[in-house]
Amino acid sequence: HMLEEVGLAIKNSWLHDQLAASHARMTDVLNQLTNGCVVVNRDLTILHANLVARQMLGGQPASGTLEFGELPAAIASRVFEVLKTGSQPPPFLHQPDAQSDTVYRATIRPFQDRGGDAASAVLLTLEDVTSAERARRQEVEAANLRLIRAMASHLAHEIGNAMMPISMAQEFLSRPPDDAPLR
């Protein structure tokens, strides 16, 4: 019986080592992503926040931890809502502060237990879409400038149509009076 117990303990120890290695590998994978990943538990504790997420959300050093209270209010309120309802909201844009032009696309995905409505945890992913948003704004501005140019062109044409009879009359009045049919 004693050998059987020792065998089970060795097997459990081996399984625990495999599980720990798997979790460490998953943590390494999440830390290498270029998107921010944050996993928030039902009790509002952050289970995992990769390096990119910590930099995006607070600029903290790589060794620092992230607390739920440190999340921006716009993101934290949506995470809380997803944890309570279990419904997945559409992705949304988040701008950390009004002075910077940095824009993140935030996606919140609930992890639901089988048969439950509320989420047991959520995965928050943040993607830096600053350059795409800047290109979109420039395209809108270019479209507005093209519209203004077309409007100015049409307006100049209409002004030209109104001015044409006046300029023709001035030209005809300046000619000698001997051309009676033209006069």
C-alpha positions in Angstrom: 0.0 0.0 0.0 2.8 2.3 0.8 4.4 1.8 -2.6 1.1 2.5 -4.3 0.8 5.8 -2.4 4.3 6.8 -3.3 3.6 5.9 -7.0 0.5 8.1 -7.0 2.4 10.9 -5.4 5.2 10.6 -8.0 2.6 10.5 -10.8 0.8 13.6 -9.4 4.0 15.4 -9.0 4.9 14.6 -12.7 1.4 15.8 -13.8 1.8 19.0 -11.8 5.2 19.7 -13.4 3.7 19.2 -16.8 0.8 21.5 -16.0 3.1 24.2 -14.6 5.3 23.9 -17.7 2.2 24.3 -19.9 1.1 27.4 -18.0 4.5 28.9 -18.2 4.6 28.2 -22.0 1.2 29.9 -22.4 2.3 32.9 -20.4 5.4 33.2 -22.6 3.3 33.0 -25.7 0.9 35.7 -24.4 3.9 37.9 -23.4 5.3 37.7 -27.0 2.1 38.9 -28.7 2.0 42.4 -30.1 -1.5 42.9 -28.8 -2.4 43.5 -25.2 -4.1 40.6 -23.4 -5.7 40.8 -20.0 -7.7 38.1 -18.3 -10.0 39.3 -15.5 -11.6 36.9 -13.1 -15.2 37.1 -11.8 -14.0 38.6 -8.5 -12.3 41.5 -10.5 -8.8 40.2 -10.0 -6.5 40.3 -13.0 -5.3 36.8 -13.6 -2.9 37.7 -16.4 -1.8 40.9 -18.1 0.9 40.5 -20.7 3.8 43.0 -21.1 2.1 44.9 -24.0 -1.1 45.3 -22.1 0.7 46.7 -19.0 2.4 49.2 -21.3 -0.8 50.2 -23.1 -2.9 50.6 -20.0 -0.5 52.2 -17.6 3.0 52.3 -18.9 4.1 50.2 -16.0 7.4 48.3 -16.0 7.4 44.7 -17.2 7.7 43.3 -13.7 4.8 45.3 -12.3 1.4 43.9 -11.8 -1.9 45.4 -13.0 -4.9 45.9 -10.7 -8.5 46.2 -11.9 -8.7 49.6 -10.4 -5.9 50.8 -12.7 -7.9 50.0 -15.8 -9.3 53.1 -17.6 -12.9 53.7 -16.5 -14.3 53.2 -20.0 -12.7 49.7 -20.3 -13.3 48.7 -16.7 -17.1 49.4 -16.8 -17.5 47.3 -20.0 -15.5 44.5 -18.5 -17.7 44.6 -15.3 -20.8 44.6 -17.5 -19.6 41.5 -19.4 -18.8 39.7 -16.2 -22.3 40.4 -14.9 -24.3 39.7 -18.1 -22.1 37.2 -20.0 -22.9 38.9 -23.3 -20.1 39.9 -25.7 -20.2 43.6 -26.7 -18.9 44.7 -30.1 -15.3 45.8 -30.3 -14.8 49.5 -29.5 -12.2 52.2 -29.9 -10.4 53.5 -26.8 -8.2 56.6 -26.7 -6.1 56.7 -23.5 -6.1 60.5 -23.3 -7.3 63.4 -25.3 -3.9 64.9 -26.0 -2.4 61.8 -27.7 -3.5 60.4 -31.0 -3.0 56.8 -29.8 -6.1 54.7 -30.5 -6.7 51.1 -29.3 -9.3 48.7 -30.5 -10.6 46.8 -27.5 -12.4 43.4 -27.7 -13.9 41.8 -24.6 -14.7 38.1 -24.8 -16.5 36.3 -21.9 -15.5 32.8 -20.7 -18.7 31.1 -19.6 -19.2 28.0 -17.6 -21.5 25.4 -19.2 -25.1 26.2 -18.3 -24.3 29.6 -16.7 -25.4 33.0 -17.9 -22.7 35.1 -16.2 -19.1 34.9 -17.3 -16.5 33.2 -15.1 -13.8 35.4 -16.6 -13.2 37.7 -19.5 -10.4 38.2 -22.0 -9.7 41.8 -22.9 -7.5 42.2 -26.0 -6.1 45.6 -27.1 -4.8 46.3 -30.5 -3.0 49.4 -31.5 -4.9 50.9 -34.5 -3.3 54.4 -34.4 -1.9 54.2 -37.9 -5.2 52.8 -39.3 -7.2 55.5 -37.6 -4.8 58.2 -38.8 -5.1 56.9 -42.4 -8.9 56.8 -42.1 -9.0 60.5 -40.8 -6.7 61.5 -43.7 -8.9 59.8 -46.2 -12.0 61.6 -44.8 -10.1 64.9 -44.9 -9.1 64.2 -48.5 -12.7 63.4 -49.4 -13.9 66.6 -47.8 -11.2 68.6 -49.8 -12.3 66.9 -53.0 -15.9 67.9 -52.3 -14.9 71.5 -51.5 -12.9 71.6 -54.8 -15.9 70.3 -56.8 -18.2 72.8 -55.1 -15.8 75.6 -55.9 -15.5 74.5 -59.5 -19.3 74.5 -59.9 -19.6 77.8 -58.2 -17.0 79.4 -60.4 -18.8 78.0 -63.5 -22.1 79.4 -62.4 -20.5 82.8 -61.6 -18.9 82.6 -65.1 -22.2 82.0 -66.7 -23.7 85.0 -65.0 -20.8 87.3 -65.9 -20.7 86.2 -69.6 -23.6 88.4 -70.9 -22.2 91.5 -69.1 -18.7 91.0 -70.5 -20.0 90.4 -74.0 -22.2 93.6 -73.8 -19.1 95.6 -72.7 -17.1 94.2 -75.6 -19.9 95.0 -78.1 -20.4 98.5 -76.8 -16.7 99.3 -77.2 -16.8 98.6 -81.0 -17.4 101.3 -83.6 -21.1 102.1 -84.3 -20.8 101.3 -88.1 -21.5 97.6 -87.5 -25.3 98.1 -87.1 -26.5 94.4 -87.3 -24.1 93.4 -84.6 -25.0 96.4 -82.5 
